Amino acid sequence: MSRAAEPTRKLTRREELGIESRRKIVQAAGSLMGERGFAGTSISAVSRRSGLPSGSIYWHFASKEDLLAAVVEEGAKRWFDALPGPEVLPASPLEAVEALLEAAAKSLERHPEFLRLLLLIALERAKVDKTSLAVIRRVRALAHERLRQMMVTLLEPFGERGAELAPQFAALALSVADGAFIAHHIEPADTDIRALFQLLRRALTALARELLASNGDRS
């Protein structure tokens, strides 16, 4: 006999305030680090931006590095949550890839501060502790894995060879996303992220068809 689910305990007012304080701190830190980088963001600056005292920040986070890890993890969750899951994607592999790329482009447009922060931290590697870099690498690895799964779907008709090439296609897609984002910030008026992602889809499709043709030539 299955046990009935226990009712969810209602949060106390103090717990609610704690959650809200943490949210404000992470939001302020993410905004500042995206503007100034990790080294250029001080706890006092986060305090001013969030409107909370430094003591509150250190109550939630042991160090600035700990705060950075939270900022990256929150940003990654928001970005990945914006991508559609396999259960709502079109059945056609090409349409599924197109839907995912469209969602990724929209997410980059809505939350540019997340990718900007990752790129800034990558340029500040010497100033960031190993734990924070490990968090960033984990986020990049998750993005690569999500793209790899997308490419597996696209290349499924091509059998084992397609599965072998999926990681390379994913690396290409991630590099294009990085480049599109940088170009958008350098020349925002001349860079259309969605158009670049559509071009990426066409390029990946062409590569997949070339793969199919080469497989046919070998048979």
Buried (B, 14 or more C-beta within 10 A) or exposed (E): EEEEEEEEEEEEEEEEEBEEBBEBBBBBBBBBBBBEBBBEBEBEBBBEBBEBEEEBBBBBBEEBBBBBBBBBBBBBEBBBEBBBEEEEBEEEBBEBBBBBBBBBBBBBEEBBBBBBBBBBBBEBEEEBBEEBBEBBEBBBEEBBEBBBBBBBBBBEEBEEBBBEBBBEBBBBBBEBBBEBBBBBEEEEEEBBBBEBBBBBBEBBBEBBEEBBEEBEEEE
